[in-house]
Amino acid sequence: MNFPEGLKYTAEHEWIKVEGDTAWIGITDFAQSELGDIVYVDINTVDQTLDQGAIFGTVEAVKTVSDLYMPVSGKVLEVNPALDGAPETVNQDPYGNGWMIKIQLSKASEVDALMTQADYTASLPV
């Protein structure tokens, strides 16, 4: 499995890539593999400011629906438009074209408390 360095991770299997006060959020390679074939991504939180840990949407796979959690507090600026017609992009490229939302950070200090790549991989079941 792939877990890029330079990203931060959550126990709920989201990743975040921060550039200045903007961040991109998606689910990890582990999460997409556990979910299986993703058939729908439902995110209706654009223009909403959400707290860390709040649900920002759901992802639907063939056998389950899973909530998506904000790794940090921020305002949802954009949902990845590619996921509307091709939700399987999350399975194929979870850290690239399969990103889910773009946010404006409201509490940048929260990023420091998230897991590094090494911490995240150590937290996964063997």
SULNORVEN-V630201 format. One record per residue. N is the residue number from 1. RES is the residue in one letter. PHI is phi in whole degrees, 0 to 359 (none if undefined). OMEGA is omega in radians with two decimals (999 if undefined). Layout:
{{N/RES/PHI/OMEGA} {N/RES/PHI/OMEGA}}
This chain:
{{1/M/none/-3.05} {2/N/251/3.07} {3/F/224/-3.05} {4/P/300/3.00} {5/E/284/3.14} {6/G/91/3.04} {7/L/258/2.99} {8/K/246/-3.02} {9/Y/228/3.09} {10/T/243/3.08} {11/A/294/3.12} {12/E/273/3.03} {13/H/76/2.94} {14/E/262/3.01} {15/W/240/3.10} {16/I/219/3.08} {17/K/243/-3.05} {18/V/253/3.01} {19/E/226/-3.08} {20/G/66/3.11} {21/D/257/3.11} {22/T/246/3.12} {23/A/215/3.05} {24/W/249/-3.07} {25/I/229/3.06} {26/G/205/3.07} {27/I/253/-3.05} {28/T/283/3.06} {29/D/302/3.10} {30/F/300/-3.10} {31/A/298/-3.11} {32/Q/295/3.13} {33/S/288/3.10} {34/E/290/3.14} {35/L/289/-3.04} {36/G/87/-3.05} {37/D/295/-3.14} {38/I/277/-3.07} {39/V/247/-3.11} {40/Y/198/3.04} {41/V/239/-3.07} {42/D/244/3.14} {43/I/228/-3.12} {44/N/236/-3.05} {45/T/245/3.12} {46/V/300/-3.11} {47/D/73/3.08} {48/Q/262/3.02} {49/T/262/-3.06} {50/L/241/3.09} {51/D/279/3.04} {52/Q/306/3.12} {53/G/91/3.12} {54/A/289/3.10} {55/I/280/3.11} {56/F/255/3.12} {57/G/169/3.09} {58/T/223/3.05} {59/V/235/-3.09} {60/E/249/3.05} {61/A/250/-3.08} {62/V/304/-3.03} {63/K/249/-3.04} {64/T/202/2.99} {65/V/238/-3.09} {66/S/232/3.08} {67/D/287/3.08} {68/L/247/-3.03} {69/Y/247/3.08} {70/M/291/3.08} {71/P/288/3.13} {72/V/215/3.09} {73/S/284/3.10} {74/G/174/3.11} {75/K/262/3.13} {76/V/286/-3.10} {77/L/268/-2.99} {78/E/200/2.96} {79/V/254/3.13} {80/N/301/-3.08} {81/P/294/-3.13} {82/A/294/-3.07} {83/L/285/3.12} {84/D/301/-3.09} {85/G/265/-3.06} {86/A/214/-3.13} {87/P/298/3.13} {88/E/294/3.07} {89/T/302/3.10} {90/V/297/3.09} {91/N/291/-3.02} {92/Q/282/-3.01} {93/D/209/-3.00} {94/P/298/-3.09} {95/Y/260/-3.11} {96/G/244/-3.11} {97/N/294/3.14} {98/G/267/3.06} {99/W/302/-3.05} {100/M/253/-3.14} {101/I/224/3.02} {102/K/245/-3.09} {103/I/231/2.94} {104/Q/256/-3.11} {105/L/296/3.02} {106/S/249/3.09} {107/K/221/-3.06} {108/A/303/-3.12} {109/S/296/3.13} {110/E/295/-3.13} {111/V/300/-3.09} {112/D/299/-3.11} {113/A/276/3.14} {114/L/283/-3.08} {115/M/282/2.98} {116/T/281/3.10} {117/Q/302/-3.13} {118/A/296/3.11} {119/D/297/-3.12} {120/Y/295/-3.12} {121/T/297/3.11} {122/A/291/-3.11} {123/S/278/-3.07} {124/L/282/3.08} {125/P/294/-3.12} {126/V/275/999}}
